[in-house]
Amino acid sequence: MDAQGFLAALAPAVTDADARKRFLADPKAVLAAAGLDLPEWFTVTAREGDAAELIITVPGLRDLDGDLSDDVLEGVAGGMSWGWNCGGW
């Protein structure tokens, strides 16, 4: 989906009350139906406001080739991890 497709998917939400209600309830599903295939881990939220805006929160950098910290190694050493969170990755 290009920018024009994105705007076309968004347009009904600013001109039609039912489309707006659907978009606010589940924007990711509306965008997916219009052809924007986002990964499962990508969250989409919508809210009402005075201006249209697109805010993208980028997760912190991950060193996928780096060594695991001692804390992480201790947490998984027994094959289980309780409460350890890798930030959704």
N, C-alpha and C positions, 0 to 999 in steps of 0.2 A: 504494500500500500504506500503510495506516495503522499505528499502533503495535500494535494487536491482531494484524494480519497479520504484522508483523515478529516478534512474540513467538510466533505460531503456527508460523512458519518455523523459528525457533530451538529450539522445544520438543523436537522429536525428537532434537536433538543432545545434549540433557541426559538423555534417557530411553532411547535406543537406541544401542548400540555402533556399528552399521553407519552410522546416520545421523550420528553424531558423527564417524566417520572421514571420511565424505564432506564434512561441513561444514568440518572442519579442513583437508582437502586443497584445497577450492575453495569458500570461503564465498560468493564473489560469484556463482558459478553456482547454488548452492543458493538464494540470495536471489532471483536472477533467475527461477528456476523457480517460485518462490512469488509472483512478480509485482512484485518491486522492480527496476525498470529503471534502472540506474545508467549514467552516461556511461562511455565506454571509458577515459578518463583517471582515473577514480575508482578507487582501489585499496582492496580490502577484505582484511584479514588476520584470522585467528582464532588463538587460542592457548588452551591449557588453563590453568586457574588455579583459585583458591579461590572467586572471586566472579565473577558476570556483570558486565561493564562495557562501556560503549560509549565509545570515545575517538575523537574526530574531530580530525584535524590539519588546520588551515585554512592554505592556502598564503599567503604574504605578499601584501600589497596590490599590485595592479598599476594603474598609471595608464594606462588604455587610450587616453586622449585626449592624453596628454603627448608631448613630443618625445623622440626617441631620443637616448641619450647619444652622445658622440663615439666612445667605444669600440665601441658597437654599430654605429654608422654606418661606422666603419673596417672592422669585421669583415664587413660585407655589401656594401661599396662595389663590389667586383668581381663581384658576383652570386653569390658563394659564401661559405660560412661554415664554417670549420674549428674545431670545439671550442667554438663559442658556444652557450650554453644559456640559454634564456629561462625556466627553471624549469618546463618542461612545458606552457607556454601557447602 
